[in-house]
Amino acid sequence: MATATWNGTVLAQSDDTKIVEGNHYFPPESITEGVLIVSEYTSVCPWKGTASYYTIEVDGQRNEDAAWYYPVPKDAAAEIQDHVAFWRGVVIETD
């Protein structure tokens, strides 16, 4: 089981994450409702494609662009389509 937390709040939890380049990508249905806000920020990975971002909001505190996903990944990254990964202080624990 992998769990993503920030400021003591569980953001996602799943037995079915995909690990790519050391990052756990959580399936969309494992994300805690109401903690992610769509961001306008994007970035490009040469082999995965264009990533879209979310800002995390917990108890009025925001962590800007701290989660990302690939809505339309390149073929090489098809398995992580719409799965969410985290950074910027989000803690990922596995058991």
MOKA-V664604 format. One record per residue. SS is DSSP state (2 for helix, 1 for strand, 0 for the rest). PHI is phi in radians with two decimals (none if undefined). PSI is psi in degrees with one decimal (* if undefined). Layout:
ss:SS phi:PHI psi:PSI
ss:SS phi:PHI psi:PSI
This chain:
ss:0 phi:none psi:130.0
ss:1 phi:-1.90 psi:138.8
ss:1 phi:-2.29 psi:132.7
ss:1 phi:-1.88 psi:125.7
ss:1 phi:-2.28 psi:151.3
ss:1 phi:-2.54 psi:129.1
ss:0 phi:0.92 psi:38.4
ss:0 phi:1.40 psi:3.3
ss:1 phi:-1.89 psi:133.0
ss:1 phi:-1.29 psi:122.4
ss:1 phi:-1.63 psi:-34.0
ss:1 phi:-2.79 psi:152.4
ss:1 phi:-2.68 psi:129.1
ss:1 phi:-2.80 psi:149.5
ss:0 phi:-1.61 psi:-0.4
ss:0 phi:-2.25 psi:47.2
ss:0 phi:-1.38 psi:156.1
ss:1 phi:-1.85 psi:128.7
ss:1 phi:-1.78 psi:118.7
ss:1 phi:-2.30 psi:124.7
ss:0 phi:0.91 psi:37.9
ss:0 phi:1.42 psi:-1.6
ss:1 phi:-1.78 psi:136.3
ss:1 phi:-1.46 psi:123.5
ss:1 phi:-1.78 psi:116.0
ss:1 phi:-1.56 psi:136.8
ss:0 phi:-1.10 psi:149.1
ss:2 phi:-0.96 psi:-35.9
ss:2 phi:-1.26 psi:-9.6
ss:2 phi:-1.61 psi:-4.7
ss:1 phi:-1.40 psi:133.8
ss:0 phi:-1.14 psi:129.4
ss:0 phi:-1.14 psi:137.0
ss:0 phi:1.52 psi:3.6
ss:0 phi:-1.77 psi:-11.9
ss:1 phi:-1.99 psi:135.5
ss:1 phi:-2.10 psi:130.7
ss:1 phi:-1.04 psi:133.3
ss:1 phi:-1.88 psi:157.6
ss:1 phi:-1.55 psi:-6.8
ss:1 phi:-1.23 psi:141.4
ss:1 phi:-2.42 psi:161.1
ss:1 phi:-2.53 psi:165.2
ss:1 phi:-2.15 psi:130.8
ss:1 phi:-1.88 psi:133.2
ss:0 phi:-1.02 psi:-32.0
ss:0 phi:-1.91 psi:-17.5
ss:0 phi:-1.69 psi:-31.0
ss:1 phi:1.96 psi:-154.7
ss:1 phi:-1.60 psi:124.1
ss:1 phi:-1.64 psi:140.2
ss:1 phi:-1.83 psi:158.4
ss:1 phi:-2.18 psi:159.5
ss:1 phi:-2.17 psi:150.3
ss:1 phi:-1.71 psi:137.2
ss:1 phi:-1.57 psi:135.9
ss:1 phi:-2.30 psi:120.8
ss:1 phi:-2.36 psi:123.3
ss:0 phi:0.87 psi:41.8
ss:0 phi:1.40 psi:-3.8
ss:1 phi:-1.73 psi:141.1
ss:1 phi:-2.04 psi:143.5
ss:1 phi:-2.15 psi:97.5
ss:1 phi:-1.12 psi:131.4
ss:1 phi:0.91 psi:38.6
ss:1 phi:-1.64 psi:3.7
ss:1 phi:-2.42 psi:145.1
ss:1 phi:-2.45 psi:161.5
ss:1 phi:-2.72 psi:164.8
ss:1 phi:-2.02 psi:100.2
ss:0 phi:-1.19 psi:-32.1
ss:0 phi:-2.41 psi:76.4
ss:0 phi:-1.27 psi:162.5
ss:0 phi:-1.19 psi:162.5
ss:2 phi:-0.93 psi:-37.8
ss:2 phi:-1.11 psi:-20.3
ss:2 phi:-2.04 psi:20.6
ss:2 phi:-0.97 psi:-31.4
ss:2 phi:-1.17 psi:-17.2
ss:2 phi:-1.83 psi:12.2
ss:1 phi:-0.93 psi:127.2
ss:0 phi:1.14 psi:2.0
ss:0 phi:-1.36 psi:148.2
ss:1 phi:-1.93 psi:131.5
ss:1 phi:-2.02 psi:160.4
ss:1 phi:-2.27 psi:157.1
ss:0 phi:-2.72 psi:-160.6
ss:0 phi:0.94 psi:54.3
ss:0 phi:1.61 psi:-3.2
ss:0 phi:-1.33 psi:130.9
ss:1 phi:-1.68 psi:128.8
ss:1 phi:-1.91 psi:122.5
ss:1 phi:-2.09 psi:142.8
ss:1 phi:-2.21 psi:151.8
ss:0 phi:-2.15 psi:*
